Amino acid sequence: MIPKVTLWSLLALGIVFIALFFLGGSNGSLEVAGDFLDIPRFTNAFLIWVYILLALVILVTLAVVIMEFANNWKTNRRKAYMTLGVVGGFIALALICWFLGSPEKINIIGYEGTDNEGAWAQLADAVIYACYFLVIGTLGTMIWGYIYTKKLSK
C-alpha cells in the first residue's frame, strides 16, 4: 500500500509542477534572435522538483544495489562479484564520459552567466556521451537477444 501511495503522490506532484511550469504564466520575456520568448514563472520550482527526483532515483538505486550485493554475498558469492562488476562498469563508463567531455564554454543565446563553462560544461558533455553509450548498449543487447533466441538457442 505504501509504495502505491508514494508513486501516485510523486506522479501527482510531478503533474502539478509540470502544469505550473507550462500554465503558470511568465516573468516577462527574453529577446532571442529578434523573437521574444516567455520566461516561465515557476522554472526554479520545476528544476528543484527535478533535482529531488534525481536524488531519489540515485538513493533508491544505491539501496537496491547494496541490498542485492548483501543478499548475494550470503547465498552466492559469484553473483555478488557480478554485482560489483556491473557497478564497476558503470563507474568506468562515468569516468570515460567525464574525460570525453570538454570544459570549453558552451554558447547559449541570451545567457550571460558562468554555468556554461568549466565543470558544468564537462558534466553536460558527459551526460550526452553516457546517453550515447547507453543507447548503443541497449540496441546491441536487443540485437544480441534476438540473434540468441532465434538463431543460437535451437
C-alpha positions as CSV (number, residue, x, y, z in Angstrom):
1,M,0.0,0.0,0.0
2,I,2.8,2.5,0.9
3,P,4.6,2.0,-2.5
4,K,1.4,2.7,-4.4
5,V,0.6,5.8,-2.4
6,T,4.1,7.0,-2.8
7,L,4.2,6.5,-6.5
8,W,0.8,8.1,-7.0
9,S,1.8,11.1,-4.8
10,L,5.0,11.5,-6.8
11,L,3.1,11.4,-10.1
12,A,0.5,13.9,-8.8
13,L,3.3,16.3,-7.6
14,G,5.0,15.9,-11.0
15,I,1.9,16.8,-12.9
16,V,1.3,19.8,-10.6
17,F,4.9,21.1,-11.2
18,I,4.6,20.5,-15.0
19,A,1.3,22.3,-15.0
20,L,2.7,25.2,-13.0
21,F,5.7,25.4,-15.4
22,F,3.6,25.4,-18.6
23,L,0.5,27.2,-17.4
24,G,1.7,29.3,-14.5
25,G,2.3,32.5,-16.5
26,S,5.5,34.3,-17.3
27,N,8.0,36.5,-15.6
28,G,8.5,38.6,-18.7
29,S,10.2,37.8,-22.0
30,L,13.6,37.5,-23.4
31,E,14.6,38.6,-26.9
32,V,16.4,35.9,-28.8
33,A,17.4,36.4,-32.4
34,G,14.7,39.0,-32.9
35,D,11.9,36.8,-31.3
36,F,10.5,37.4,-27.8
37,L,10.3,34.2,-25.7
38,D,8.3,34.0,-22.5
39,I,10.2,33.1,-19.3
40,P,8.1,30.7,-17.3
41,R,7.3,31.9,-13.7
42,F,7.9,28.5,-12.0
43,T,11.1,27.5,-13.6
44,N,13.1,27.3,-10.3
45,A,10.3,25.2,-8.6
46,F,10.3,22.8,-11.6
47,L,14.1,22.5,-11.6
48,I,14.1,21.8,-7.8
49,W,11.5,19.1,-8.3
50,V,13.6,17.5,-11.0
51,Y,16.7,17.6,-8.7
52,I,14.6,16.0,-5.9
53,L,13.5,13.2,-8.2
54,L,17.1,12.7,-9.4
55,A,18.3,12.4,-5.8
56,L,15.6,9.9,-5.0
57,V,16.5,7.8,-8.1
58,I,20.1,7.8,-7.1
59,L,19.3,6.8,-3.5
60,V,16.9,4.1,-4.4
61,T,19.3,2.7,-7.0
62,L,22.2,2.6,-4.5
63,A,19.9,1.0,-1.8
64,V,18.8,-1.7,-4.3
65,V,22.4,-2.4,-5.4
66,I,23.6,-2.6,-1.8
67,M,20.8,-4.9,-0.7
68,E,21.3,-7.2,-3.8
69,F,25.0,-7.4,-3.1
70,A,24.4,-8.2,0.6
71,N,21.8,-10.9,-0.3
72,N,24.1,-12.4,-3.0
73,W,27.1,-12.3,-0.6
74,K,25.2,-14.6,1.8
75,T,23.9,-17.1,-0.8
76,N,26.1,-16.9,-3.9
77,R,29.5,-15.2,-3.9
78,R,29.8,-15.4,-7.7
79,K,26.6,-13.3,-8.1
80,A,27.9,-10.8,-5.6
81,Y,31.1,-10.3,-7.6
82,M,29.0,-10.0,-10.7
83,T,27.1,-7.2,-9.0
84,L,30.3,-5.4,-8.1
85,G,31.4,-5.9,-11.8
86,V,28.3,-4.1,-13.1
87,V,28.8,-1.3,-10.6
88,G,32.4,-1.0,-11.6
89,G,31.4,-0.9,-15.2
90,F,29.0,2.0,-14.7
91,I,31.7,3.8,-12.7
92,A,34.2,3.2,-15.6
93,L,31.6,4.5,-18.1
94,A,31.0,7.6,-16.0
95,L,34.7,8.3,-15.8
96,I,35.2,7.7,-19.6
97,C,32.3,10.0,-20.4
98,W,33.7,12.7,-18.0
99,F,37.1,12.7,-19.7
100,L,35.5,12.8,-23.1
101,G,33.6,15.9,-22.2
102,S,35.0,19.4,-22.8
103,P,35.2,22.2,-20.3
104,E,35.1,24.8,-23.0
105,K,32.4,27.4,-22.9
106,I,29.0,26.5,-24.4
107,N,27.5,29.4,-26.2
108,I,23.8,29.8,-25.2
109,I,21.8,32.6,-26.8
110,G,20.6,35.1,-24.1
111,Y,22.6,33.5,-21.2
112,E,25.3,35.7,-19.5
113,G,26.2,33.5,-16.5
114,T,29.2,31.2,-15.9
115,D,27.4,27.9,-15.5
116,N,28.0,27.0,-19.2
117,E,31.8,26.5,-18.9
118,G,34.3,24.5,-16.9
119,A,33.0,21.6,-14.9
120,W,29.3,22.2,-15.7
121,A,30.0,22.2,-19.4
122,Q,32.1,19.0,-19.0
123,L,29.2,17.4,-17.0
124,A,26.7,18.3,-19.7
125,D,29.0,16.6,-22.3
126,A,29.5,13.6,-20.1
127,V,25.7,13.1,-19.7
128,I,25.3,13.3,-23.5
129,Y,28.1,10.8,-24.1
130,A,26.7,8.5,-21.4
131,C,23.3,8.6,-23.2
132,Y,25.1,7.7,-26.5
133,F,26.8,4.7,-24.9
134,L,23.7,3.5,-23.1
135,V,21.6,3.7,-26.2
136,I,24.2,1.8,-28.2
137,G,24.4,-0.8,-25.4
138,T,20.6,-1.1,-25.4
139,L,20.4,-1.6,-29.1
140,G,23.3,-4.1,-29.0
141,T,21.6,-6.0,-26.3
142,M,18.3,-6.1,-28.2
143,I,20.1,-7.3,-31.4
144,W,22.0,-10.0,-29.4
145,G,18.9,-11.1,-27.7
146,Y,17.1,-11.6,-31.0
147,I,20.0,-13.4,-32.5
148,Y,20.4,-15.6,-29.4
149,T,16.7,-16.6,-29.1
150,K,16.0,-17.1,-32.8
151,K,19.3,-18.5,-34.2
152,L,21.6,-19.8,-31.5
153,S,19.2,-21.3,-29.0
154,K,18.0,-24.0,-31.4
